[in-house]
Amino acid sequence: MNRTVKQTLRGSALLAPVRRWRLEKLISSPGYVPDWATLLSGHQDLWRKALSSANGPRIAIASSLGLNSTVNTVDSLIAVALTLRGARVDLVFCDSALPACQVIEHTLVPSVGRTARLGPAADFCTACSHAAARTYAPTGLTLRRFSDYLTFEDRQSAAAFAASTRCEEAGDRSLCDHALAGALRFFGRAELGADPYTAEIHTRYREAAWLASRAIRRLLQKEPYDAVVAHHGIYVPQGQIAAETRAAGTRLVTWHTAYRKGRLIYQHNDTYHREMIIEPVSSWGGQPLSADEDAALTDYLTSRETGSQDWITFQRKAPGDKAAVYAELDLDPAKPVYLLAANVAWDARLHYPGSAYGHMIEWAEDTVRWFAQRPDLQLVVRCHPGEVISSPRAQDRLDHHLAAAFPDMPPNVRIITPEMETNTYAIARTARGTLIYNTKMGVELAARGNAVVVAGDAWIRGKGFSRDASDAASYLALLEDETTFRPLTDGERDLARRYAFHFFFRRCLQVGALDSKAGWPLTPLTQDAFQRAMPGADDGLDTICKGILEGAPFEAPRPLAKRREETLRR
């Protein structure tokens, strides 16, 4: 089927019931829910012994969402691995307790109006609880449910809070921030728009945030956990789990899937999106790369152009050469080209507070406005393909905003819409410089020696190899300065490559029990997942478990560097 037709069908409101029906079918299909009854087959005695003898640290894995197949897969594997290392593990889930959550979104619900009136209970909650039960029942691990820690009076208080919107009060700020994040994600917007049901949906997320916060607070008061593990750490209810865990003085661990196949990112204290921004240079910049590490990094960065080593890729065709790019985009070969590599607007709005600009779209409009005054230069705006590929589908697309702001688009500006299959790396190869807000692409391009200007809170900000703007004026000043776009010095490029290796090879932890050959979405575990979960069987799982149990860094050792050192000694 034509890709554009697929995207249109995926975004059709009329087909939302079909998508929900398909999701329910997936829940009962092999592979969507990890089959621990089969995975434990032949190991029941060992597993029963592990359960009965577990007397180590108490760990809560707050999966929360039974309909997230990736969460089911990863959290169940980590729960088993921790138990095999002596930890006492509880699983924490919402059981129809919340009037809104991360499961629902505008492209999945039967209708936004129906969800505004009834919430997720009418269409999703039963299936969600069923998926969680199917995943964890065979393990015999303890399940804690939100509803066990909520009262009727709590629901009245939550409704009153949601109606009053008392977000100016310091104690309510976190609740309101995550509730807004949840509502923005539901609509796929960077700002709440004029949808007739916006107020009702937003109110539901405020109420859900209050209830999730209260449930987790009571759980932590009753159960003295040594650490809480939460997926992502933002939105509803994961944002409240993270906030209440920190407030209780309990260690918090968050996790997220990495782009690389078979790899996960775990982080202490907050979502990795925020923590890696403030990660000090001393934690990764001190040791130069060995020849083997440098070669491995080059190989991986090259693979990013097609996504051949990744679970998640937005490149839909191989990159062409410079001449092909100029011809495809009707560019003037005599004029320098600059690339604006955008994020998905609502995603960028949620993950980062922003630096030079509070909003990615404002930054993009300012950039087009500046280039309009420089006909001797050319700008290519690459709208993020995730606006139409990812879920939820974006409703406030960057190309639509720019078209409204510039009815007569400057002749030296090209807009690559999210549907277009133009390879982003091919554009970057031709560009004199790249302008980014938050995108991870800044890590890759800097590691190649390209000049990258940062307008948001991207991870490369402040690390010694990017051109960072602190406000709109300083951003425009960087554009005016010819020295901004000189290639990176050898020292800057070396530092950028150290950071890229740190992120892609050390922070992205490889886990052998994840069936990376199966593709995306990440659902299957390997048939020998239980054996791989044993202590000492898998370096990645050992690192993750040690981090959760002891607070150790979630960083892989550097075997490539060690092998190089051993070779030199010999």
N, C-alpha and C positions, 0 to 999 in steps of 0.2 A: 504494500500500500504506500502511496506517495506520502513523504514525511509531512508535508504541509497539511494534507488531509488528516493524518493521524493527530497532528497538533490541534487542528480545529475540532475534531471529535473529542479530544481529551478535555478541551476547554468548554464544551457545550453544556449549558445548564440542563438541557433536556435529557442528556445522557447520564446525569449524576446518579439516578437510581440504578442504572446498569453498572456503573463503576462500583457502587456500594455492594450490589449483589455479587459482583466478581470478587470483592474483598472478602465477603462472607464465605464464598466457595474456596478461596485460597486458604482460609483459616483451617479448613478441614482437609486440605490436600497435603500429601507427603512433602516434607521439606520446608513448608512455610513455618511450621512450629517444630522446634527440635524434638526428636523422638528419643527421649531419655530412657524410656523403657527398653528400647532396642540397644541404645548405646551402653546401657549398664548390664545388658545381658552377658552372662558369664563372669560378671564381676560383682554380683550381688553381695557375697560374703565380705569382700573387701570394702564395699561401699557402706554396708551396715556397720562394720567395725569403725570406719571413719566417722560416721554419724554419731555413734554411741560414745566414742572416745574423744570427740572434739571438745576441748576445754581451754582453747586459746582465746585470742582477742575476739570480742563480739563485733560483728560487722553487719550493717544493714545495707542491702542492695536495693535502692529505691527505684525499681524499674518503672512503676506507675502505669505504664501504657501497654496493655496486653496486645493491642493491634499493631504494635511496631515490631515487625519480624526481626529487624536487626537487633533491637534491644533484647528480645527474647533469646536470640542466639548467643549474643555476647554475654549478657548477664548470667544466663544459666551456666555457661562454660566457666565463667569466673567464680560463680557460687560453688560449683563442684571443685574447682581447683583450690579455692580457699579452704573448703572443708577437708580436702585431702592433706592440707598443711596444718590441720588442727584448729582452724577458726570455727567459731559458732556463728553461722550465717542465717539471717532472716531476710526474706523478700518482702518488699513493701509495695502494695498496689492500691490504686483507686478501684473501688468496686461500685461503680455507678454513684459515687458520692458527690461528684462535681457537676455543676451546670454548664461547664465548658472546659475544654482541655486542648492539648496539642493534636489529638487524633483528628479533630474535625477541621475542615477548611472549605472554602467556597466552591472548589472544583469537585468535592467529594460528597457533600451533603445533598440530600434529595432536593431541597430548596433552602435558600437562605432564610426565607420567611418562616418555614417550618421549624428550622433550628432556632430562630429567634424566639419562637413561641414555646417550643418544647425542649430545647437543648438537645444534647446527644443521646439521652436515655431512650428515646423512642426508636432510634435507628442504629446505635453503635454500642451502647454500654453492655448489653448482654453478650454480644459477640466478643467484645474486648475482654470481659471477665472470663469467658469460656476459653479464649486463647491462652490467657495467663495460667488458668487451671490446668489445661492440657500440657503446657510446657513444664510446670513445676511439680505437679502431683506425683509423677514417678520418682522424683528425687527424695521425697519425704522431708524436705526442708520446710521450716516454719514460714507461713505466709501471714503478714500483718496487713490489715485492710483499713483504709482511711475511715470508713464508716464506724469502725469500732472505737474511734477516738473523737467522734462528733456527736453532739446532742441536738435536740430540737431547738433549744435556745441558741445554740451556735448558728443554726440556719437562719433564725430570725435576725441575729446580729449581723450575719454576713449580708443578708438582703438589705438591712438598714445601711450598712457601710457602702454597698454598691450603689444605693440610691442617692446617698449624700455626697459621694465623690470627694471625700475629705483629703485629697492628695497633698494639700499644702502642709499638712501636719507631718513632721519628721518621721514619726513612727509608722506612717502609712505610705511613705514614699516608695519603698521597695515593692509593696503590694501593687501600687498603681503603675509603677514602671513595668513590672512583669505582666500585669493585666493588659496594659497598652500593647506590649510586645505580642501577647497572645492574639489580641484583636487584629493587629496589623498583619500578623502572619495568616490569620483566618481569611482576611480579605486579599492578601497578597499586595498590600499597599505600604508605601512609606509614610503616608499620612491617612488618618481616617477620612474617608471621602463622604460623598453625599448620598450614599446608598440609603434607601428608606429604612433599612433595619440596622444601621450602624449603631445607633444608641442602644438598642436592645442587646446586640451581640457584645458590645463593649461592657454593658452592665453585667452580663453573664460572666465575662472574664474577671471583672472586679470581684464579684461574689465568689467565683471559684478560687481566686487567689487567696481571699480571706479564709475560706474553708480549708484549703490545702495547708496554709500557714498554721492554722490552729491544730489541724490533725497531726502534722509533723512535730509541732512544739510539744503536744501532749505525749506523742510516742517517745520523743527523746527524754522527756521528764520521767517516763515510766521505765524505759529500757535504756540502761547505761551503755550505749555503744561506744566502742573505741574509734570507729570510723564509719562514715556514711558514704556510699558510692551512688552517684546520680548521673544519669545520661545528660550531657550537654550543660546543664546548670542554668538555663534560661527558659523563658516562656512559662506557661502554666501546665503542670504544677512543679516542674523541675526548678524553676527560679525560686519558688518558696522553700523547696527542700534545701537548696543551697544556702539561702539566707538564714533559715532557722538553724541549720547545722552550725554555721559559723557563729550565730548568736549564742548557741548553747555551749560554745567552746569545744565542740567535737571536731575532730579532723574531717575535712571534706575532700573527697576525690571525685572528679568529673571525668567523663570520657567521651570520645567521639571517634567515628570511623575516619581513617586516613584515606587520602586519594589512592595511595599505593595498594596494590592487591595484597590481601592477607595481613594488613597492618592496622593497628589501633593507636590512638593518642590518648594517654591518661595524664591527668594534671591535678596537682594539689591546689586546694583553696578556692578555685574559681574556674570558670570555663577557660579552656586553653586560648580561645580567641582574645581574651583580655590579658591573661597572665603572660603570654609570650610577647606581648607588646612591651612589658616592663622587665622582661628577662635581662639581667645584666650581661654585658659583653664578656665579663670574666667567666661566665658559666659555659661559654662555648668558643671564645676567641683565642684562647691561650696556646693551643696546640696546633701546629700546621698539619695539613693533610699529607698523608703518605702518598706515594705514587699510585698505589693500588686504590686508595680512597678517592684520589683525584680522578682516576680513570673511571671508577664506578659512578661517581657523580656526573661526569660528562656523559656517560652512557645513559643514565637515567634522565638527565635534562633533555637529551636528544629524543628519548622515547616520549617525553611529554608532548611533543609536537603532534603525535598521533594517539597518545593515550594507551600505548601497547602494554605498559606495565602497571596500568591503573585500573581500579574499580570504577572510578568516576572520571569521565572525560567529557569535555564540551567541544572537542575538535571532531568534525564530521567528515573531513576530507584531508588528504595529505597536503602539506604546504608546497606552494609553487615557488618558483624563483622570483627575483626582483622584477624582471620584465613582465612576468605573468601577473604579478600583483598590480603593477602600474597599469597594465592593459585592462584588467578586470574592474579596477576602481576609477579608470579614466583620469589618472594622475599625470601631472606634468613632470617628466623626468628631470627637468632643469631646476625644479624647486624642491627644497628639503621637505621631508614628510615627518610629522609627529603623530604618535599614537596616543589616544585617550582610551585606556582599558578600564571599562566600567565594571561595577558590581551589579548584582540584582538590588534594586533600590531599597526594597523593604528589608532585605537581608542585611545590607550594610547599615541600615538604620537601627537594627536591633543589636548587632554584635559589637559595635564600636560607638563611643561617644562622639567621635569626630574631633578634628583639631582646627585646621584652617577654616573649615566650613562645618556647620552643624548638619548639613544635608548634602548628599551626593549630587542631587539634581541641581542645586544652586551652583555647586562647583562646576558641573558640566556646562551649564548655561554661561557662567562667567568665562569659561575657557573658549567656547565658541565665539562669544562676544569679542574676546581679545584677538582671536585669529581673524575675525572679520576685518579688523583694522590692519592686518598684515598680509596683503595679497601676495607678497613674495614668499610666503610659507604656505604649507598645506597641512590640514588636520584630518585625521581619520578617527572617527568616533566608533569604537567597537562596543555596541550594546551587548550585554552579557547574554549568551545563548540560553542560560538558565532561566531567563524570563519566560521562555516558552517550553523549555524541556523539564525544568524542575517542578516540584510540587510543594506548595500551591503555585499555580500559574499566576504570574504578575499581572495585576490590573492597572498599575500606573507605570507603564513602560517608559524607558528613557527616550526612545525615539519619538514617542507621542508627545512627551513634554517638550522636546527640542523643536518638533514641528510646530507646536502651538506657540512657542516663544519666538520662533524665527520662521514666519510664513514664507519669507523669501530667504531660503538658506544661503549663506555666503557661498560664492562659487568655488572657494578654496577649501570647503569643508565637505567631507564625505561621511554619511551615516551608514554604518553597517548594521542592519536590523538584526534582531535576535534569531529570526528565521534563516538568515543567509548563512551559507555553509563556508564562507570565507575563513581560512585558517588564520587564527589570531597570531600565531607565531610567524607566519609568512609576512604579515604586516610589520611585526616587531623587527624582523630582519632588515626591512627597508627603512625603518624609522631612525631619525637622528636622535630621538629621545622619546621616552614613554612617560605619560602622566597617569598616576593612579590615585585612587582614593583609599581602598583597603585591600585590593586583590592580592592573593598569594603570588600572582604572576610577577610581582615586584621582586620576590626572592629569586626566581629563576632568571629574570632578565639581568639583574645586578650581578648574579654569578657568572653571566656570560660577558660581563664587562660593560653593559649598556647603562647609560645615564637614566636614572629613574627619579622623577619628582613626585613627592608624597604630599597629598593634600588632606588625607584623613589619618586615622590611627592604624596604619599598616604595620605589620610586624617589623619591617626593615627600618622604621623610623628610629632615629637616634642611635643607630648602631655603627655609624662611621662610614657608610658607603652610599647613602641616599642623599637626595637634595630635599630637605624638609621645609615645608611652609608652616608657620605658626598662626597665620591669619590670612584673610583674603589679600591684604595689601602685600604681604611678604610673598604670597604665591604669585601674584602678578609681577612682582619684582624679579622673581626667579625666571619667569618667562622672558622678561626683558633682557636679562643678563646672558650674553653670549657664552660665558664660561660655564653656565649651568649644564650645558649639553655636551661638554667635552667627554670623551670616553673615560671610564674610571682609570685611575692610576693603578699601577701594579699592586700597590699596597691595598687600595680599596677593593680591587677585584679579588685579591687573596682573602681579605676579610669577608667579602660577600660569599665566596665559595665555602669558607669555613662555616658560615652560618647556614648556608643551604645544605651542607652535609649534616650539620647538627640537626636540622629540622627533618629532612627527608630520610636520613639513615639512623639517627639516634632517637629522636623523639617519636618517630613513627615505628612502633614496635611490631615486629613480625610475630604472628601467632600461627603455628603450624596446624592447629586443629580447625582453623577456618578454611573452608574449601575455596581457595582463591580461583580455582579453575571454573567455578560455577557461574561467575559473572555477577552482575548486580540486578536486583537488590541482594544484599548479603543475607542469605538465609541458612545455607546448609553447613553442618559440621561434618568433618571427615568421619568415616566409620570407626576410626580408632581414637576418637576425641577423648574418651575416658583415659586411655593409656597416655595420651599426649598431655593430659591435665595433671599427671602425677609429678611430684617434685623432682626436679632434675631432668625431666623429659623434654622440656622446651624452654629455651633461654628467654623468649618473649614473655611467656606466662610466668616464669620465675621472677622476672623483673617487675611485672605488674603486681603479682601477689606480694612481693617484698615491699613494694611501694605502698600498697594498701595496708599491710599488716604492720610495717615498721616506719613508714613515712620516708622511705628511701626515694631518691630521684627516679622518675620514670624515664630512664635513658638507657639505651642499649650500650653495651661495652663496645670498644673499637677493635674488633678482631683483625680488620684489615691493617690497622696501624701496628698491632702486635705482631702480625706475621711479618710485616716489613722490618720491624726492629729485630726479630729473630734472624731474618735473612742477613741483615747487616752484621749481627754479632758473629754469625757463622763465617 
